[in-house]
Amino acid sequence: MTKKYEELISELREIVKKIEDNNTSLDEMITLYEQGTILVRQCEDRLTEIEVKITELGRES
């Protein structure tokens, strides 16, 4: 199931909070950063899908 854009952004915000937390180890920060980059790509893909859909809807009008 594809996550909603808002869900992806929420997960990214949580990752940023953890990375900025002074209690997070360097190893955990690296793992979180990797997860964040995957989420950013998913957000970009989702936005591209939405843009295509909006463009198609505009053509139908």
C-alpha positions as CSV (number, residue, x, y, z in Angstrom):
1,M,0.0,0.0,0.0
2,T,1.3,3.4,-0.9
3,K,1.6,5.8,2.0
4,K,-0.1,9.2,1.7
5,Y,2.2,12.2,1.2
6,E,1.2,13.5,4.7
7,E,2.2,10.3,6.3
8,L,5.6,10.4,4.6
9,I,6.2,14.0,5.8
10,S,5.2,13.1,9.3
11,E,7.7,10.3,9.4
12,L,10.4,12.7,8.0
13,R,9.6,15.2,10.8
14,E,10.1,12.4,13.4
15,I,13.4,11.5,11.9
16,V,14.6,15.1,12.0
17,K,13.6,15.4,15.6
18,K,15.6,12.3,16.5
19,I,18.6,13.4,14.5
20,E,18.5,16.8,16.2
21,D,18.1,15.2,19.7
22,N,21.4,15.3,21.6
23,N,20.7,11.7,22.9
24,T,21.0,10.0,19.4
25,S,24.2,8.2,18.7
26,L,26.2,8.8,15.5
27,D,25.4,5.3,14.2
28,E,21.7,5.8,14.8
29,M,21.9,9.2,13.1
30,I,23.4,7.6,10.0
31,T,20.6,5.0,10.0
32,L,18.0,7.7,10.4
33,Y,19.6,9.7,7.6
34,E,19.4,6.8,5.3
35,Q,15.7,6.2,6.2
36,G,15.1,9.9,5.6
37,T,16.6,9.9,2.1
38,I,14.3,7.0,1.2
39,L,11.3,8.9,2.5
40,V,12.4,12.1,0.6
41,R,12.5,10.0,-2.6
42,Q,9.1,8.6,-1.9
43,C,7.7,12.1,-1.3
44,E,9.2,13.2,-4.7
45,D,7.7,10.2,-6.4
46,R,4.3,10.8,-4.8
47,L,4.4,14.5,-5.9
48,T,5.3,13.5,-9.4
49,E,2.3,11.1,-9.5
50,I,0.0,13.9,-8.3
51,E,1.4,16.3,-10.8
52,V,0.8,13.9,-13.7
53,K,-2.7,13.3,-12.5
54,I,-3.5,17.0,-12.2
55,T,-2.1,17.5,-15.7
56,E,-4.3,14.7,-17.1
57,L,-7.3,16.2,-15.4
58,G,-6.6,19.6,-16.9
59,R,-6.5,18.0,-20.4
60,E,-9.9,16.4,-19.9
61,S,-11.5,19.8,-19.2
